[in-house]
């Protein structure tokens, strides 16, 4: 059974290769036998050529956007990691300032969870719970990453 399936697959592959090698790159015109396309059907048009300057400008825009995204992502991660370090050092006020700056760039479950941990350490339990709930809404596995790896 397995051999016949392999033979069938090989035969199909050979047929596809033959069809591909015999076909031309241009579609054939329909014959005059009634297989002609109706006049209202438009033929595919070649795309307009794009000027080299447009491509260069487009690539420059993409590069600039990527660099800005990378800069913001790196800044956010740097602030988050520094906030974690200050938290573990017991410098909760500094950690809070750093994590707030990271959250200004973009919300993340990890940063919200860390902010909740900071509030918990300074005795603001209700604010900590609210932040932890927000973190869980963004990512319900956030505490597995934060607590379990230790």
ABEGO torsion letter per residue (X at the ends): XAAAAAAAAAAAAAAAAAAAAABBABBBBBBAAGABBBAABBBBBBBBBBBAAAAAAAAAAAAAAAAAAAAAAAAAAAAAAAAAAAAAAGBAAAAAAAAAAAAAABBBAAAAAAAAAAAAAAGBAAAAAAAAAAAAAABAAAAAAAAAAX
